[in-house]
Amino acid sequence: MSDVTNGKYLASYIEDAFRRNKPDNAQMKIKREAFMLSPMITIEFAKKSHSFSFGNTPFNSENANSFINDKWALYESTHDAFPFPYTEAIEKESVQKHDDIQQNILRQISDDQHPFTFPLILKPNSGSLSRNVFLVHDDNALLEAIKTIRTESDQGGKLLVQQYIGSPDTPDREIRALCLDGECMITYERVTSQNIPADKITNPSLWPDVQRIGVLDPQILEQINKIAQYLHEHHDVNYVGLDLKCTQDGKIWLIEGNSSPMGFQDIENEMENGKQLIHSLTNSMLERIITDNTSEAPTFI
């Protein structure tokens, strides 16, 4: 799934929240480490430093970040807990030739009992912005995707083959949820009234005239919250952006996660109450820093 890279980043909104609330506690200070569009902000409180940069937060451990950003690790650990498209992994450095991998996948597609069928998703197990994520419809496209992903050395060591959920002609709903401590704080759907080019199906941020609309359906939010709670309780993932699909029957499928989701300025500009949602999220982050280190219960605006 994709992420937007232009505009203000989370660190800037954290700085805004700090200035807006002006915490009275003299122990709490803020430092701007870099004077640019995407600053690094460090909040010092109770003799601890809490840094934000780009979309990164201090709330996850390195292990939790590595887990959520590794698409294969996420699938292996969670596909029995909630709906996840069937996925297989192939080592990029496998001795198998590209053609052999292609033929193995084609045999799986021809097996009526196997989940794989065209179209298929092929992608590396690491990376963002939908780079080298392919929706393949035929033998030739399958082979080209295999070649491209295996020759990239900076997107993890695995090639993932994943069941495609829905129909490319009528794509299912694309949902993003930003979650803190197992709770959805901002949940929106990306929609467009325009025809989606075939090569942009897997990258909603590049859809023509794409808009973000808040998701309010309690049944959908309940499913997403269960996923967020599971990741929080079982894998110590405290802050995450979840990319999901919602099929016609209202079923939510987890596609992947991101420990540093972006697109905040688009949320602010496009969503009806985007500014208030960002205020709520960043206030909760400041409150978490305080309550993790003291018994105080601050009230932010």
N, C-alpha and C positions, 0 to 999 in steps of 0.2 A: 504494500500500500504506500501511498505517497504522503508527503508532508510539505507544507508550504514554507518557503525559506525567506520570503521577503517581509518587510515591515518590522514592527516591534516584536521583540522576543519576551519570553516570560520574565527574564531578569529585569527588564525595563518596567514591567508591570509590578514586580515585587518592590522596586524602588518607589513607584507611584504609591503603592499601598502603605509603605513605611512613611512617606511624606504626608499622605492623606490622614493617617491615624496618629502620627506623632506620638509614639509610645512615651508615657511619662517616666517609665522606669529608666533611671540614669544609667543603668548597666547596659542598656540596649543601644547600640550604635550601628551605623551603616557606613560602609566604605565603598566607593565606586572605584574598582580596580582598573577599568579601561574606559576611556572616553570615546565611545563610538556608538553606532546604532545598537549593537549587541554588547552591552557592558557586562563585566563580571561584577556582581554585587556580593559583598560579604557583610553579613549581619553578625555582630559580636554580642553575645548575651551569655551571662553566667560563665564567663571565662572560656567560652567555646565559640568557634567560628563556623558559620553556616553559609556556604557559598552557592550562588546561582549564576549560571552563565548560559547563554543561548536558551535552550529549553531544559537544561539540566538543573536538578535540585539536590539538596543534601539529604533527602529522605530515604534513598535506597542505598544499600551497601553495594560494593563493586560486584559481589557475587549475584545480587538480585538484578542489577543492571545487565550483567552478562547473560543471565538466564532469560530475561524478558526480550532481549535483543537477538537472541539466537533462536531462529524460527524452528529449528529442529528440536532443540532442548525443550522449548515451549510445547511443541506438539507431543513429544514423547512423554512428558510429565503430566499432561492435562487432557489428552484426547479421550480418556475414559471417564473424565469428570463432567464434561459438557460437550455439546456438538462442535466438532472440528472436522473440516474436510479431510478425507483420507489422504495421507501423505507418506511417501517413501523417500529415503535419502540414499544418495550415491556419492561415494568419496570422489572428489575432483581428481585426485591422483591415483585412482584405481587403474590397474593395468588394462582394464577393458578399453577397447577402442571406441570412438564416438559411434561408429556404425553398430557395434555390438550392443551398446546401451540402447540405441534407437530400436534395434530389433527386439530386445527384451521387453521394452515398453509396448511395442506394437503387439507382441504376443499377449501381454496382459490386457490390452484393449480388445483383442479378439476373443478373450475369454468372457463369456456372459456372466460368470460368477464374480468377476473382478470389478472393483469400483471404478477403475480407469476407463474413460471413453473420451473421444474428442468432443469438444475442445478440452485441453489440459492446461494447467498452470505449471510453468517451469520457472524456478527462481533460485538464487543462492540462499544459503541459510543465514546470511548476515547482510546488512545494508539497509538503506532507506531510499526515499524519493522514487520508489518503483524502478530503480535502476536495474536493468537486466531481469525484469519480470516479464515473462512472455506468456501470452495466451495463444496456444498453437492449435491449429485446426486440421493439419495434415502431416504426412510423413516428412516432407521436405522442411517445413517450418519446425518440426520436432528436432530434426537433425541440426539445423542451424542454431536453435536455442541451446542444445547440448554443447555444441562447439563453443559458442560465445561464453556461456557461464563457466565452463571448465577452464577456459584460458584466462579468466580474471582471477588474480591472486589475492585481491584485497577485500573480498566479500565472503570470508569464511571458507572452510574447506569442503563444503558439501554442495551438491546439486540436489535440489528438492523437486520432486514430481508430485503435484497436488491435484486432487479432484477439483473440478470447477463446479461451483454451486450456482445454479440458475441457468439462464439462457443468455448468450451474448446478444440476441436480438431484443430481448426485454430484460435487461439486467435487474437483479434484485436490489433492494434498497441498500445503499452504502452508508454505514453508520460509524461515527467516531465518538468514543466516550473518554473523557478525561476523569480519572478516578484518583481519589486521595484516601488512603487508609481504608480501602475496601468499599468506598461509596462513590457513585457517579456524581460528579460535581457539574460537569458540562457534557451534554449529550446532544449530538446533532446529526442530521442526515444531509448528505450532499445530493443535490438534485439539479436537473437541467431540463428545459423544455426543448432543447435542440437535439438533433441526431448526434450520437456519440461516434466519432471515428473509430474504426476497428482497432487501430493501434493505440487508442487512448482508454480502452475499456478498463484496464487494470490501474489507471492513474486518474482518480476522480478530480484531483486538483487541476488537471488539464482539460477537463470537459468544457465545451463551449458554454459560456454564460452560467457556470456553476454557481449555485447559491447554497448557503448553510441555513437549515431550518431546524429549530429545536424539536427534539423528540420528547413527547409528553405522555405517550401511551403507557399506562402503569404496568401492563403485562410485559411489554418490551423492556422497560426499565428494571423490572423485577429480575428478568433473565440476565441482564447485563450486570446488575448488582451482585448476583450470585457468582458470576465469573470473577468480578473484582474482589469480592470477599474471599473466594477460594485462593486467589493469587496472594492476597494479603496474609491470610492465615497460614497457608501451607508453604509459601515461597518467599515470605517477607518482602513482597513487592508493595511498597507503600504509595508510590506515585507511578502512574502508567497511563499511556494513551492506548486504547484498544481499538483496533480496526475490525469491524464486524459486518456481516451480511444478515439481512432480514428477509427471509423467503416469503412467498405469497401467503403462506399459512401462519405467519407471525413468528416463526421459529428463528432464533438468533444463533448464528454460527460465528465462532471466533476465527479470524483469519490470521492475525498476528498482533504483536504488541510493540510499543516503543517507549523507552524509558525517558525520552526527552521530546515529547510531541511539541509541534510548533503550530503556526497558523493563528496566533492569538489576535493579531490585528484584523484578520478576516472575520473572526468570531465577533469582535467588537463592532465592526462595520456592517456585517451582513445580518446578524441575528437580531431579532426584535428587542431582546433584553440582554444583548451580548455584553454590554458594559457592566451591568449589574452582576451577571454570572462571573465575569472575570474578577470583579471586586470580591465576590463571595469566596472564590477559590483562593485568591491571594491573601485575603484576610484569614482564611482557615490555615494557610501555610504559616503566616506570622504567629497565629495563636498556637499552632503546634510547636513552634520553636520555644515559645514561652512555657507552655504547659509541660513540655518534655523536661524542662529544667527547673521548674518551680511549681508551687501549688496555686499560683495566681490564676485567675480566670478572667482574662481581659475581654473587654467589649469593644469591638472595632466597627467602623462604619464603612 
